Amino acid sequence: MVRFLTTVFLLLPLLSQAQRNFDDVEIKIHPVTQDIYMLEGAGGNIGVLVGEDGVLIVDTQYGPLSEKITAAIRTLSDGEIRYVANTHFHGDHSGGNKNFANAGAQIIAHENVRKRMSEEQKRPYGPATPAAPESARPILTYTDEFGLIFNNQRIMMIHVDDAHTDGDAFVYFPETDVLHLGDTYFQGRYPYIDLHSGGSIDGMINAANTALFLAGKNTKIIPGHGALSNADELQEYRDVLMHLRREVAAGIAAGKSLEDIQKMKPGAETDAGWGAAFIGPERIIKIIYDSLTAKS
Ligand SMILES: [Zn+2]
């Protein structure tokens, strides 16, 4: 039952917020360092930096959760919530933007996040996502990197190309050694890759390699979904993705169909664990197959 609920909830970013009931969602606070926390609720993990200048948060989950999220932050700091850094545009990470902006926060994100939030997003499956209101869109945008000095530390937003979407960014706190990877990293589970918004399997693997280049043994890694993590687990995730990509590519080169490749069970060693929480064994193979055979 728990597994069923998790699956349904995680797939709901593709559906509208109105179809969900958030009453039972509890915001859990996980300490990461002395001044950084990870909030778990529904949707993407939120990073929170507190200090004398105020509060910066990474992602905002769904709009109906903003009050609960704010209440959780208030147990950590009385400071003004001054910045929101979005890791990408998906509604389970940016749905609360409008509420935090209305309360005075400035929203920072890659320029493709603003672009996608400014237009209706259609997909070949599920309902279209309407354009977000102006107040929900990032007002501070960048193409490659964005730097901010806040609470006596440097915060870097680093764009990675065509990974989960075309507007992904890591949020890196080099002095406290914390790295929020957004949905380029699904901890312990097969990832969703939004091929219709510029994502690709090769971009996901490149993003993991970039993150592994930045991360050391002690780096605390906040994934888009899943538990607080580290470089060893990230490396395992990268290796799983590389293995699946290699198997699917070999199948394509041998002229096999998607169904044939799925039947070969390229993920046999990891399917039971990694394919149980969210994206199943057949679906991850389809995503990789579609990504490798997409015409650019
Ligand atoms: Zn996402």
Boltz pocket constraint, residues with backbone or C-beta under 6 A from the ligand:
constraints:
  - pocket:
      binder: B
      contacts: [[A, 88], [A, 90], [A, 93], [A, 164], [A, 183]]
      max_distance: 6.0
